[in-house]
Amino acid sequence: MLYSITGVVTSFYVDGAELDVVADGSGDAIVLIHGFPLTREIWNAQASQLAQTHRVIRPDLRGMGRSSAPNGPYLMETLAGDLAAMLDALSIDRAAIVGHSLGGFVALAFARMYTERVTRLALVCSRLAADSPEMAGFRNDLADRLERENSIEPAVESYIPRLFSDASLQSDPDGVERARAIVRTNSPRGAAAMLRGMAQRADSYDIAADLAMPVLIVAGAGDKVVPLTEAQEMPAAFPAARLAVMESSGHLPMLEEPAALTAELAAFLS
């Protein structure tokens, strides 16, 4: 199912990048941060519902979607600074921050740097750990290939089969094709810079115990990227966290189980 979103689109410059942001609704602010190699479009279903009670902010991270792709790598701290500048431009002091996968890495960096600005924190199919040497090598090799071939297709080939559960790959070909189309809106240059930034990030276990705000961990039972066993251990790292498992999802519950994820986020925000 496709969702029509008619929010206010804003572009602004920060630290060499032109960021493209859409805002819907009114009320307390919630920022929805997309994963890799995706764009804010993955949040359409959630934004259409949450905007009935909240001001929903959805950026395309630098290098992705409609935002520009300056030189990289895009460190998580740089992306967190982008979010802070975005909130300043929108006159938002504090917000609930929701990050999917890469977006969770950015959310954690933001919580480290701007703790007082985070009212609630949700990590959707994300992790606290840094990349293993093998994963960092995979990301750097893929970045090299994207630039060498000047094509986003290697990212499509590498990521799409891992983002969906096996059941979703079989039962929802339209959803899988929609995800492919979203990935293809990204430039190889921006995706390569993002891959290199993810490969360089530090883990976030050292700050988790100091994040006293309510935290929601969302896991996909069929996630091939962040195993359920890893997600089940994450709440213990925070003072006030709970786990919600999307039983029919892989790494993309916003597409695989949109209603269930929206309900979890709405309950978390209420």
Summary of the structure (lengths in Angstrom):
residues: 270
radius of gyration: 16.8
end to end distance: 25.8
largest distance: 47.3
contacts: 993
relative contact order: 0.16
helix: 47%
strand: 19%
